[in-house]
Amino acid sequence: MKTIKKILLALFIIFVIAQFFGPEKNQGDLASIQPFLNETNPPEDVILILKESCYDCHSDVTRYPWYNTITPLNYWLADHVNEGKKHFNFSNWVGNSVKRKDHKMEELIEMVEAKEMPLDSYTWVHSEAKLSNKQIEAVVEWAKQVRMMYALKPKAE
């Protein structure tokens, strides 16, 4: 019994010390998203959907929940955000080729239509981010229009 108490005390001390460390936060500003919005020109309802359901994981602007101050949850969230930005980053739109932008919009359509985005693990905590069928239709229609715009541009751009 004494050994178990020592192990639990050691784990508790490690847990407390770990709270003083954490990953770097993703705290850019909304201006980083503006080039994407200017180029793709989403309607107001789609802008609100993107802000509510996408930006936290797919831009340099993340609204962190209260539990982000708890280690190891903050590392899990940081990994989640970094992984999301690796696949699609609204803040890193400038400098991508037309071909890449078109491909990213194609992926966006596929993921939203299949209801794979936003992730269930995100909507469990952020129920307001869950997309209705009407919202899915709005995002997909806008993204298809953006893809048509890219189809008219030279691919070398």
C-alpha positions as CSV (number, residue, x, y, z in Angstrom):
1,M,0.0,0.0,0.0
2,K,2.8,2.4,0.8
3,T,4.3,1.9,-2.7
4,I,1.0,2.7,-4.4
5,K,0.8,6.0,-2.3
6,K,4.3,6.9,-3.4
7,I,3.5,6.2,-7.0
8,L,0.3,8.3,-6.9
9,L,2.1,11.1,-5.1
10,A,4.9,11.1,-7.8
11,L,2.3,11.1,-10.6
12,F,0.5,14.0,-8.9
13,I,3.7,16.0,-8.6
14,I,4.5,15.3,-12.3
15,F,1.0,16.4,-13.3
16,V,1.3,19.6,-11.3
17,I,4.7,20.4,-12.7
18,A,3.5,19.7,-16.3
19,Q,0.9,22.4,-15.9
20,F,3.7,25.0,-16.1
21,F,4.6,23.9,-19.6
22,G,2.5,23.8,-22.8
23,P,2.7,24.0,-26.6
24,E,2.8,27.3,-28.5
25,K,-0.6,28.8,-29.1
26,N,-2.0,29.5,-32.5
27,Q,-2.8,33.2,-32.1
28,G,-2.7,35.0,-35.4
29,D,-5.1,37.8,-36.3
30,L,-8.2,37.9,-38.5
31,A,-6.2,39.9,-41.1
32,S,-4.4,36.7,-42.1
33,I,-7.7,35.3,-43.4
34,Q,-8.6,38.4,-45.4
35,P,-6.7,37.4,-48.6
36,F,-8.6,34.2,-48.7
37,L,-11.9,36.0,-48.2
38,N,-11.0,38.6,-50.8
39,E,-10.1,36.0,-53.4
40,T,-12.9,33.5,-52.9
41,N,-15.7,36.1,-52.1
42,P,-17.9,34.0,-49.9
43,P,-21.4,35.3,-49.1
44,E,-22.1,36.5,-45.6
45,D,-23.8,33.3,-44.5
46,V,-20.8,31.2,-45.6
47,I,-18.3,33.6,-43.9
48,L,-20.2,33.1,-40.6
49,I,-20.2,29.3,-41.2
50,L,-16.4,29.3,-41.8
51,K,-15.8,31.5,-38.8
52,E,-17.9,29.3,-36.5
53,S,-17.0,25.8,-37.8
54,C,-13.6,26.0,-39.6
55,Y,-11.2,28.8,-38.5
56,D,-10.3,27.3,-35.1
57,C,-8.5,24.4,-36.7
58,H,-7.9,25.6,-40.2
59,S,-6.4,29.1,-39.8
60,D,-3.9,31.0,-37.6
61,V,-6.8,32.3,-35.5
62,T,-7.9,29.8,-32.8
63,R,-10.4,30.5,-30.1
64,Y,-9.1,28.3,-27.3
65,P,-11.5,26.7,-24.8
66,W,-10.9,27.0,-21.0
67,Y,-9.6,23.4,-20.8
68,N,-6.6,24.4,-23.1
69,T,-4.8,25.4,-20.0
70,I,-4.7,21.8,-18.7
71,T,-1.7,19.6,-19.7
72,P,-2.0,17.1,-21.5
73,L,-5.2,18.4,-23.2
74,N,-3.4,21.5,-24.5
75,Y,-0.9,19.2,-26.4
76,W,-3.8,17.2,-27.9
77,L,-5.5,20.5,-29.0
78,A,-2.2,21.9,-30.5
79,D,-1.7,18.7,-32.4
80,H,-5.3,18.8,-33.6
81,V,-4.9,22.4,-34.8
82,N,-1.5,21.8,-36.5
83,E,-2.9,18.8,-38.3
84,G,-6.0,20.8,-39.5
85,K,-3.7,23.6,-40.8
86,K,-1.6,21.1,-42.6
87,H,-4.6,20.0,-44.6
88,F,-6.2,23.3,-45.2
89,N,-5.1,26.7,-43.9
90,F,-7.2,29.8,-44.6
91,S,-4.4,32.0,-43.3
92,N,-1.9,30.6,-45.8
93,W,-3.8,31.0,-49.1
94,V,-1.6,33.6,-50.7
95,G,1.3,32.0,-52.6
96,N,-0.5,28.8,-53.4
97,S,-0.8,27.9,-57.1
98,V,-4.2,28.0,-58.7
99,K,-4.0,24.2,-59.1
100,R,-3.4,23.8,-55.3
101,K,-6.2,26.2,-54.4
102,D,-8.6,24.4,-56.7
103,H,-7.5,21.1,-55.1
104,K,-8.1,22.4,-51.6
105,M,-11.5,23.6,-52.6
106,E,-12.3,20.2,-54.1
107,E,-11.2,18.6,-50.8
108,L,-13.3,21.1,-48.8
109,I,-16.4,20.1,-50.9
110,E,-15.7,16.4,-50.4
111,M,-15.2,16.6,-46.7
112,V,-18.2,18.9,-46.0
113,E,-20.6,16.8,-48.3
114,A,-19.5,13.6,-46.6
115,K,-20.1,15.3,-43.2
116,E,-16.5,14.5,-42.2
117,M,-15.9,18.2,-41.4
118,P,-16.2,19.6,-38.9
119,L,-14.9,16.6,-37.0
120,D,-17.2,15.0,-34.4
121,S,-14.6,15.5,-31.8
122,Y,-14.9,19.3,-32.4
123,T,-18.7,19.4,-32.6
124,W,-19.1,17.5,-29.3
125,V,-17.7,20.5,-27.5
126,H,-18.7,23.1,-30.0
127,S,-22.3,22.1,-30.9
128,E,-22.8,25.4,-32.7
129,A,-20.2,24.3,-35.3
130,K,-22.3,21.3,-36.5
131,L,-23.5,22.1,-40.0
132,S,-27.1,21.8,-41.0
133,N,-28.0,20.4,-44.4
134,K,-28.8,24.0,-45.5
135,Q,-25.4,25.2,-44.3
136,I,-23.7,22.3,-46.1
137,E,-25.5,23.2,-49.3
138,A,-24.4,26.9,-49.0
139,V,-20.7,26.0,-48.4
140,V,-20.7,23.5,-51.2
141,E,-22.4,25.8,-53.7
142,W,-19.9,28.6,-52.9
143,A,-16.9,26.3,-53.1
144,K,-18.1,25.0,-56.5
145,Q,-18.3,28.6,-57.7
146,V,-14.8,29.2,-56.5
147,R,-13.6,26.1,-58.3
148,M,-15.2,27.4,-61.5
149,M,-13.4,30.7,-61.1
150,Y,-10.1,28.7,-60.7
151,A,-10.9,26.7,-63.8
152,L,-10.9,29.9,-65.8
153,K,-7.5,31.0,-64.6
154,P,-4.2,29.8,-66.1
155,K,-2.8,26.8,-64.1
156,A,0.7,28.2,-63.9
157,E,-0.5,31.1,-61.7
